[in-house]
Amino acid sequence: MPVELSKQIVLNRKSGEPFVTITYEESEGFIYVDWNGYLSVEMVQEGSEELLKLFKSIGTISKVLVNNQNISGPWSKANDWYANDWNPRAITAGLKFMGVIVSPNIFTQLSLQGFVEVSNGFTVRSFNAEDKAREWLKEAE
């Protein structure tokens, strides 16, 4: 009997507030990742691992939309881990396109810039508006 696929994962801080919500938007053909608040390296890793698990379990998609608008600080210390661990596994799992909605926080923007620099093997595009990011992902081939 096949296991039913969970379409949404919410990871919470100890306070109960979510730090990431990961949703498979089947009709859109991608996974939507909504990060919130100040993120520790451990939170970034935990959320990214859950994203990768969901991505692999679906197996038929190649696109992720990341919303960084509500992040309030740097997460660049995770970029070495992305470069050497997560990104290669995501590429092997089929990741080809990642649209990112940019945070107004300069430290978050600099962290994203570092992520883009270590993301070889899939395309990362940054957007100031969610609708533009969604349009790009729908057209990406």
N, C-alpha and C positions, 0 to 999 in steps of 0.2 A: 504494500500500500504506500503510495507516494506521500511524502511529508508536505504539508501545506506551507507555502512560502510566506513568511511574514513580510508585509509590505512596508512596515515602518518600525524603526528602532529609535528609542529615545534613551540617551545616557544622561544620568543626573549627577550633580554634585552632591556632596554629603548633606547640603542644605535642602535638597529636593528639587532645586532649580535645574532645568536641563542645560547641558553645555553643548550638546549636539543632537539634532534630530535628522535621521536619515530615512528618506522616503523613496520607494521605487514608484516612479510615475510611469506606469506601464503604457498609458495612452500617449505619453510624450516620447517614450523610448529611451529614457535615461533615469539615473538616480539623482535625487536632489538632496544636498547636504547643507544643513543650516546650523552654523556654528554660533555660539553665543557667549559673551562675557570674556573674562580673562582666562586664557587657556594655558595650563601647564604642559610641559612636554609629554607627560604621562597621559593627559587628557587627549592631546593631539594624536598620540599613538593609539590609544584605546579606540577613539572614534574612527580613525583611519583603518584600523584592523576590522572593525565592524562593517565599515563600508566595503572593504575588500571581500569579506565573507559573503555579504549580500550580492555583490557584483559577481562573484564566482558562482553562487547558487543560481543566479538567473541564467548566466552563460550565453545569452543571446544579444547582449548590448555592448556598446563600446564607448558610451558617453556618460559623463558626470557633470552636474551643475552644482557649483559650490557657492553658497552665500556667506560671504565674510563681512557683510555690512554691520553686524552686531558684535564683532570681536573688539575687545578693548585693550589691546596691547600686543607685544611681540610674541611670536612663536617660532622665530628663526632658529632656535636651538634644535628644533626637530628636523631641520633641512638636511643635515648629514645623514640622519636616519632615513629620510625620504630617498635621498640620492643612492644610498648603498643597500637599502633593504626593501622598503615599501614600493618604490617606483618600479624596480625590476620585476617584482612579483605582480604588480598591477598590469604591466605591459604583457607579461606572460598570460595573464588572465583575459587579455583582450582590450584593455583600455587604449583608446585612440584619441579621444577628445575630452578636454576638460574646460568648461567655461567657468570663470570666477567673477562674482560680483564683488567689487572692491569696497573695502571698508574706508570710512572717512578718517580713521586713525592712522597717522603717519607710520607708527611702528608696525602696525599690521600690514600696511602697504609695503614697507621695506622687507618684511618677512616673506610676503608673496613674491616680491622681486627675486629674492634668493631662491625660492621654490622654483620659479620659472627657469632660473639659470641651471638648476640641477635636474630639470625634467626633460631629458632626452628620450626619445622613443614614443612620445605622445605629444599632441599639440595642446598648449595652454593659451587661452585668450582671456584677457581681462576686460570687464565691462563696468560702467558706472550705473547701468540700469538692468534690472532683471529681464525685462521684455526683450532687450537687445541680445542678451546672453541666450535666452530661450530660442530666439530666431536663428542665431548662429548655430546652435546645437542641432536644431531641426534640419538645417541645410547641410551640415557637415557630413562628408562622405569619406 
